[in-house]
Amino acid sequence: MQQTQTLTPALSARKKEIVQQYINALDAHIKSLKEGKEEEALEIKDFAAMLHVHPVHLSNTIKEVTGQSTCDLYEQRLLTAAKELIPGTPLSISQIARQLTYDPSNFTKFFKQYTGATPKKFRDSITQGL
């Protein structure tokens, strides 16, 4: 009896390279935002242009390799930056929001959606815990 095997296509080295380049570019961009060196958030088309690939190809490749969308990765890194800035700087929540290219009211909704707490409550819980 002959067994049939389900073959899953192996991820190409190029796809892995694209993902790593995207993550490196994303991390550098988030760092620049966090440090206040950039005033505008980059979009997927901007990252795709940097990597010399089509935006749809970039999105599809990221999803295929990581299981997450480009937006998910971007938001995770923004959230990490926010969690570092909120208790770690004297900046107001509004200033932090603007530095991360968010409208302050949208930033509060974004932050609460992922953490369950408003940025102010998050800051208060960290500072009270020290």
C-alpha positions as a LaTeX table, in Angstrom:
\begin{tabular}{lrrr}
\hline
Residue & $x$ (\AA) & $y$ (\AA) & $z$ (\AA) \\
\hline
Met1 & 0.00 & 0.00 & 0.00 \\
Gln2 & 1.37 & 3.35 & $-1.00$ \\
Gln3 & 1.03 & 6.21 & 1.44 \\
Thr4 & 0.34 & 9.67 & 0.20 \\
Gln5 & 2.03 & 12.51 & 1.93 \\
Thr6 & 0.70 & 16.00 & 2.21 \\
Leu7 & 3.53 & 18.26 & 1.31 \\
Thr8 & 3.59 & 21.78 & 2.58 \\
Pro9 & 5.69 & 24.13 & 0.55 \\
Ala10 & 8.90 & 25.05 & 2.28 \\
Leu11 & 9.39 & 28.71 & 2.93 \\
Ser12 & 11.93 & 30.10 & 0.56 \\
Ala13 & 15.04 & 31.81 & 1.79 \\
Arg14 & 13.88 & 34.95 & $-0.03$ \\
Lys15 & 10.60 & 35.04 & 1.88 \\
Lys16 & 12.41 & 34.68 & 5.17 \\
Glu17 & 14.79 & 37.43 & 4.09 \\
Ile18 & 11.88 & 39.76 & 3.24 \\
Val19 & 10.34 & 39.14 & 6.67 \\
Gln20 & 13.63 & 39.83 & 8.45 \\
Gln21 & 14.17 & 43.00 & 6.43 \\
Tyr22 & 10.64 & 44.18 & 7.22 \\
Ile23 & 11.09 & 43.51 & 10.93 \\
Asn24 & 14.44 & 45.32 & 10.95 \\
Ala25 & 12.96 & 48.32 & 9.12 \\
Leu26 & 9.90 & 48.29 & 11.38 \\
Asp27 & 12.02 & 48.16 & 14.53 \\
Ala28 & 14.18 & 51.05 & 13.30 \\
His29 & 11.07 & 53.08 & 12.47 \\
Ile30 & 9.45 & 52.44 & 15.86 \\
Lys31 & 12.71 & 53.37 & 17.58 \\
Ser32 & 12.79 & 56.65 & 15.64 \\
Leu33 & 9.19 & 57.37 & 16.59 \\
Lys34 & 9.90 & 56.55 & 20.21 \\
Glu35 & 12.89 & 58.90 & 20.21 \\
Gly36 & 10.86 & 61.65 & 18.56 \\
Lys37 & 13.01 & 61.63 & 15.42 \\
Glu38 & 10.10 & 61.03 & 13.04 \\
Glu39 & 6.75 & 62.75 & 12.83 \\
Glu40 & 4.87 & 60.43 & 10.48 \\
Ala41 & 4.11 & 56.75 & 10.64 \\
Leu42 & 5.26 & 54.74 & 7.68 \\
Glu43 & 2.71 & 52.71 & 5.78 \\
Ile44 & 3.05 & 49.24 & 4.30 \\
Lys45 & 3.65 & 50.78 & 0.87 \\
Asp46 & 6.61 & 52.70 & 2.34 \\
Phe47 & 8.16 & 49.55 & 3.80 \\
Ala48 & 7.51 & 47.71 & 0.53 \\
Ala49 & 9.28 & 50.45 & $-1.41$ \\
Met50 & 12.27 & 50.19 & 0.94 \\
Leu51 & 12.41 & 46.45 & 0.34 \\
His52 & 11.80 & 46.74 & $-3.40$ \\
Val53 & 8.70 & 44.54 & $-3.35$ \\
His54 & 5.03 & 45.13 & $-4.07$ \\
Pro55 & 2.94 & 45.98 & $-0.96$ \\
Val56 & 0.61 & 43.03 & $-1.56$ \\
His57 & 3.60 & 40.69 & $-1.88$ \\
Leu58 & 5.04 & 42.08 & 1.36 \\
Ser59 & 1.74 & 41.61 & 3.22 \\
Asn60 & 1.22 & 38.10 & 1.86 \\
Thr61 & 4.79 & 37.07 & 2.65 \\
Ile62 & 4.65 & 38.41 & 6.22 \\
Lys63 & 1.36 & 36.58 & 6.81 \\
Glu64 & 2.65 & 33.34 & 5.29 \\
Val65 & 5.91 & 33.30 & 7.25 \\
Thr66 & 4.81 & 34.72 & 10.62 \\
Gly67 & 1.10 & 33.95 & 10.70 \\
Gln68 & 0.51 & 37.60 & 11.54 \\
Ser69 & $-0.37$ & 40.55 & 9.37 \\
Thr70 & 1.98 & 43.46 & 8.81 \\
Cys71 & $-0.45$ & 45.61 & 10.80 \\
Asp72 & $-0.42$ & 43.18 & 13.74 \\
Leu73 & 3.37 & 43.32 & 13.91 \\
Tyr74 & 3.31 & 47.12 & 13.64 \\
Glu75 & 0.71 & 47.48 & 16.40 \\
Gln76 & 2.57 & 45.07 & 18.70 \\
Arg77 & 5.72 & 47.15 & 18.39 \\
Leu78 & 3.84 & 50.41 & 18.90 \\
Leu79 & 2.27 & 48.96 & 22.02 \\
Thr80 & 5.68 & 47.90 & 23.34 \\
Ala81 & 7.04 & 51.39 & 22.68 \\
Ala82 & 4.05 & 52.94 & 24.44 \\
Lys83 & 4.48 & 50.65 & 27.44 \\
Glu84 & 8.10 & 51.79 & 27.69 \\
Leu85 & 7.36 & 55.50 & 27.21 \\
Ile86 & 4.34 & 55.81 & 29.52 \\
Pro87 & 6.10 & 55.05 & 32.80 \\
Gly88 & 9.58 & 55.92 & 31.58 \\
Thr89 & 9.17 & 59.56 & 30.56 \\
Pro90 & 7.66 & 62.70 & 32.04 \\
Leu91 & 5.73 & 63.24 & 28.80 \\
Ser92 & 1.96 & 63.49 & 29.06 \\
Ile93 & $-0.15$ & 60.71 & 27.56 \\
Ser94 & $-1.17$ & 63.14 & 24.79 \\
Gln95 & 2.47 & 63.90 & 24.00 \\
Ile96 & 3.32 & 60.21 & 23.89 \\
Ala97 & 0.34 & 59.59 & 21.60 \\
Arg98 & 1.44 & 62.31 & 19.20 \\
Gln99 & 5.06 & 61.11 & 19.30 \\
Leu100 & 3.81 & 57.67 & 18.22 \\
Thr101 & 1.70 & 59.39 & 15.51 \\
Tyr102 & $-1.66$ & 58.79 & 17.17 \\
Asp103 & $-4.50$ & 61.16 & 17.87 \\
Pro104 & $-4.67$ & 61.11 & 21.71 \\
Ser105 & $-8.26$ & 59.80 & 21.89 \\
Asn106 & $-7.51$ & 57.05 & 19.38 \\
Phe107 & $-4.32$ & 56.20 & 21.24 \\
Thr108 & $-6.26$ & 55.66 & 24.47 \\
Lys109 & $-8.71$ & 53.34 & 22.66 \\
Phe110 & $-5.82$ & 51.46 & 20.99 \\
Phe111 & $-3.92$ & 51.07 & 24.25 \\
Lys112 & $-6.96$ & 49.97 & 26.24 \\
Gln113 & $-7.97$ & 47.46 & 23.57 \\
Tyr114 & $-4.66$ & 45.62 & 23.94 \\
Thr115 & $-3.93$ & 46.08 & 27.64 \\
Gly116 & $-7.33$ & 46.40 & 29.25 \\
Ala117 & $-6.26$ & 49.66 & 30.90 \\
Thr118 & $-6.09$ & 53.25 & 29.80 \\
Pro119 & $-2.59$ & 54.71 & 29.44 \\
Lys120 & $-3.15$ & 56.80 & 32.59 \\
Lys121 & $-4.22$ & 53.77 & 34.64 \\
Phe122 & $-1.25$ & 51.84 & 33.24 \\
Arg123 & 1.11 & 54.65 & 34.30 \\
Asp124 & $-0.49$ & 54.89 & 37.73 \\
Ser125 & $-0.23$ & 51.13 & 38.31 \\
Ile126 & 3.46 & 51.16 & 37.36 \\
Thr127 & 4.36 & 54.21 & 39.46 \\
Gln128 & 2.39 & 52.94 & 42.48 \\
Gly129 & 4.11 & 49.58 & 42.21 \\
Leu130 & 7.56 & 51.14 & 42.54 \\
\hline
\end{tabular}
